[in-house]
Amino acid sequence: MVTKVGIFNWQQKKIDNLIDNYFFGKSDDDDIDYGEKLLEMGKPAAERLFLALKSGKYDSSGLWLDGLSLLVQICNEVGEENIINEAFNVFSEDLDIQSLLFLLNETEGVFHDLIMAKLIKIGRQDLDYLIKEMDSDIETSKPITIVNDPGVKVQSWFYISNDYLNLLSQFKSSPKTIELLLKWFKDISMGSWRDIVKVLVDIGSPVVMPLIDFLFDSNEKIRSHAAFALGRIGDARAIESLTFVLQNDSSKDVIRNAAEALEKTGKSAINFLISSLHHQDQRVRKYAAEALGSLGANSALND
């Protein structure tokens, strides 16, 4: 006769075997997703996985952090906030900053918010240390791909998570934060530069002069991105430099972004746009005219 205790013990053994296979891959069947199997088991799997992570048995598996992330995912699925809070209280003090950054990117919900709060606390105590570790994490995670030409390597696009940017935005008045954001912004392998622009716009005035300098960079993408960012900030100090770029840059993207930036700067840029209406480059005339039209300076277009 099968008893409830027997069924319970059988379920525990099944979950424990799944946990073993998740961490050590004891099965020869490579098609089994043990994490997905544990997710399907719900709360009982969360309880056993929590105990397994506490036991120290899997500390050397190389997947301990992934296991903690999986635990959080299971708890989020079944609404088990108590285990999440206990897991944070038990494990967070022993986690180094790189582990905390990993979990910031890999978890959601209450646990994610607790990790964010802990990192903010670290930043308030030693911002230089936090920024150094964040930059190191990005530097070591850049993917490298090999193009068709033999022996030639190029960097692929890489992305900075919104979690990282949200964390840095807590310290937006710090010169160290601004320095790091501008460094990432200027990296041409950056796939998330628009997200960085949002933080730079929020910072405002302190980043205007560095972005103006970027307008004259040798790299076309950096010039284009800088013009885009300056337009979103709308600081009048950039008007003369944007006008120079509009009238002298050879890149269509840079010219277009410079004109749009002048438009977003407002009426103080109208006379500078008018000065571009008779430029020899048809692209300059076109984008200047479009910007003036958006600003309601239609009379200038009829002169």
Secondary structure by P-SEA (a helix, b strand, c coil): cccaaaaaaaaaaaaaaaaaaaaccccccccccaaaaaaaacaaaaaaaaaaaaacccccccaaaaaaaaaaaaaaaacaaaaaaaaaaaccccccaaaaaaaaaccccaaaaaaaaaaaaaaaacaaaaaaaaaaaaaaabbbbbcccccbbbbccccccaaaaaaaaaacccaaaaaaaaaaaacccccaaaaaaaaaaaacccaaaaaaaacccccaaaaaaaaaaaaaaccccaaaaaaaaaaccccaaaaaaaaaaaaaacccaaaaaaaacccccaaaaaaaaaaaaaacccccccc
